Structures are given as structure tokens and as C-alpha cells.
């Protein structure tokens, strides 16, 4: 998630930026959207199936990141 911080809007098209902002918000605020425009822009930029795939990708990445963070360098639980 740290790497999403310095991303610049100019480096992405509007749809990609909407997805990145949405992913950042859903992870940082655990599903709550303090600014409803982030969710509205994402929903208007992607069809339902695309949103579903993006959501699944975010959740899988979050899960595997948490799993990796729970293990030491030898793959044993911390």
C-alpha cells in the first residue's frame, strides 16, 4: 500500500486512476468511503463484472500480503 502513495494522476488514464483511488480507499478505510465521490467515480468507470474482478484482486492481494507478513524469512509463523 505504501507504493500507492506517491503515484501521480498524470501517469494514468481516468479509469485507471479511479480504480487506484478506489483500491487505496477500500484498503486504508477498510471498506468505508469517507468521500463518496471515489466510489461513484469507480462505479461509473467500470462495468459490474470489471468492478467485481478488481475487488477480488484487491482482496486477494491484501490476504496474501497479510499472510506473508505473518511469517518469518524461513516461512514459519511469527
C-alpha positions in Angstrom: 0.0 0.0 0.0 2.9 2.3 0.6 3.8 2.3 -3.1 0.3 3.6 -3.9 1.1 6.8 -2.0 3.4 8.6 -4.5 1.5 7.7 -7.7 0.7 10.7 -9.8 -2.6 11.2 -11.5 -0.9 12.3 -14.7 0.6 8.9 -15.2 -2.8 7.1 -15.6 -5.9 7.5 -17.6 -9.1 8.4 -15.8 -10.4 4.9 -15.5 -7.1 3.6 -14.1 -6.9 6.5 -11.7 -10.5 5.8 -10.5 -9.6 2.2 -9.8 -6.4 3.1 -8.0 -8.1 5.7 -5.8 -10.9 3.1 -5.1 -8.4 0.4 -4.2 -6.4 2.8 -2.0 -9.6 3.9 -0.2 -11.0 0.5 0.4 -7.8 -0.8 1.9 -7.0 2.3 4.0 -10.5 2.8 5.3 -11.5 -0.9 5.5 -14.4 -0.6 3.1 -15.7 2.8 4.2 -15.7 5.6 1.8 -15.2 9.0 3.6 -15.6 10.7 0.2 -18.5 9.0 -1.7 -17.2 10.5 -5.0 -14.4 7.9 -5.0 -16.8 5.1 -5.1 -19.2 6.9 -7.5 -16.3 7.5 -10.0 -15.1 3.9 -9.8 -18.7 2.6 -10.3 -19.3 4.8 -13.3 -15.9 3.9 -14.9 -16.3 0.1 -14.8 -19.0 -2.4 -15.6 -20.2 -4.7 -12.7 -18.0 -7.6 -13.8 -14.9 -5.4 -14.0 -15.6 -4.0 -10.6 -16.0 -7.5 -9.2 -12.7 -8.6 -10.7 -10.9 -5.5 -9.3 -12.4 -6.0 -5.9 -11.4 -9.7 -5.9 -7.9 -8.7 -6.9 -7.6 -6.2 -4.1 -8.9 -8.7 -1.5 -6.5 -11.4 -2.7 -3.5 -9.1 -2.7 -4.5 -7.9 0.8 -4.9 -11.5 2.0 -1.5 -12.7 0.7 0.2 -9.6 2.0 -1.1 -10.3 5.5 -0.2 -13.9 5.2 3.4 -13.1 4.1 3.7 -10.5 6.9 2.7 -13.2 9.5 5.7 -15.4 8.6 9.4 -15.0 9.1 12.0 -15.4 6.4 12.0 -19.2 6.8 8.2 -19.4 6.2 7.4 -20.1 9.9 4.7 -18.2 11.8 6.0 -15.3 13.8 
